[in-house]
Amino acid sequence: MATTRQKTAARRNTTHGARRSPGLSTGQRDRMPADTFAFPQERKEPLNDARHVRNAIARFDQVEGVTDKERDAAWRRIRIAARKYGVEIEARGWRQLMKGGRTGHSRSRRG
């Protein structure tokens, strides 16, 4: 059961919650060039900002229907985008992401 203090904090968070960008609309995603995706042929995992790069790392093991060669190329694109947007990647390679448990461990260097 929530305390009065918890309820007050929850109400405050609901009205002044964390400001998040709404993400990409379908139209925005469709207009993006294929080379801005980690998996360009499938148009999966856009790499257009730091948030999307971190998301691509976290979801890398969830992408289905791609070959190891495509994963190698996607990982190179993710690493390039991570450097561009200041995202640190602790995993040494994409195969570490596929070993279950915690994935990627990315964080922003910019704070």
C-alpha positions in Angstrom: 0.0 0.0 0.0 1.3 3.4 -1.0 2.1 6.1 1.6 0.8 9.6 1.4 4.3 10.7 0.5 4.5 8.1 -2.4 1.1 9.2 -3.7 2.1 12.8 -3.7 5.3 12.0 -5.6 3.3 9.9 -8.1 0.9 12.7 -8.8 3.8 15.1 -9.3 5.5 12.7 -11.7 2.3 12.2 -13.6 1.7 15.9 -14.2 5.4 16.9 -14.5 6.7 13.5 -15.6 10.0 13.0 -17.4 10.0 14.8 -20.7 10.7 12.3 -23.4 10.7 12.8 -27.1 7.7 11.0 -28.7 10.0 9.0 -30.9 9.8 8.6 -34.6 6.5 8.7 -36.5 5.9 6.3 -39.3 6.3 9.1 -41.8 9.7 10.2 -40.3 10.9 6.6 -40.2 9.9 6.1 -43.9 11.7 9.2 -45.0 15.0 8.3 -43.3 17.7 7.0 -45.6 18.4 3.3 -45.3 21.9 3.9 -44.1 20.7 5.4 -40.9 19.4 2.0 -39.7 21.6 -0.7 -38.1 19.8 -3.2 -40.4 19.2 -1.2 -43.5 17.5 -3.9 -45.6 15.0 -4.6 -42.9 14.9 -0.9 -41.8 15.3 -2.0 -38.2 17.0 -0.1 -35.4 17.3 3.5 -36.5 20.6 5.2 -35.4 19.6 8.9 -35.7 20.4 10.0 -32.1 22.0 8.7 -28.8 18.7 7.4 -27.5 18.1 5.3 -30.6 21.7 4.0 -30.5 21.3 2.8 -26.9 18.0 1.2 -27.9 19.6 -0.6 -30.9 22.2 -2.0 -28.6 19.7 -3.1 -26.0 17.5 -4.8 -28.6 20.2 -6.2 -30.8 19.6 -9.8 -29.7 15.9 -9.4 -30.5 16.3 -8.8 -34.3 15.3 -12.0 -36.1 15.8 -13.2 -39.7 19.3 -11.7 -40.3 22.6 -13.5 -41.0 25.8 -13.2 -38.9 27.3 -11.2 -41.8 24.4 -8.7 -41.5 24.9 -8.6 -37.8 28.6 -7.8 -38.3 27.7 -4.9 -40.6 25.0 -3.7 -38.2 27.4 -3.8 -35.3 29.9 -1.6 -37.3 27.2 0.9 -38.0 26.1 0.9 -34.3 29.7 1.5 -33.2 30.1 4.4 -35.6 26.8 6.0 -34.5 27.8 5.5 -30.8 31.0 7.4 -31.4 29.1 10.1 -33.2 26.5 10.6 -30.4 28.8 10.0 -27.4 27.4 6.6 -26.4 29.9 4.2 -24.7 29.5 0.5 -25.5 30.9 -1.9 -22.9 30.3 -5.0 -25.0 33.3 -6.0 -27.1 31.3 -7.4 -29.9 27.7 -8.2 -30.8 28.2 -11.9 -29.8 28.4 -10.7 -26.2 25.0 -9.3 -26.6 23.6 -12.6 -27.7 24.6 -14.5 -24.5 21.4 -13.8 -22.6 21.1 -11.8 -19.4 22.0 -8.2 -19.5 22.7 -6.8 -22.9 24.9 -4.0 -24.2 25.5 -1.9 -21.1 25.6 1.4 -23.1 25.7 4.8 -21.5 26.1 8.3 -22.6 29.4 10.1 -22.1 27.7 13.4 -22.3 25.7 13.0 -19.1 
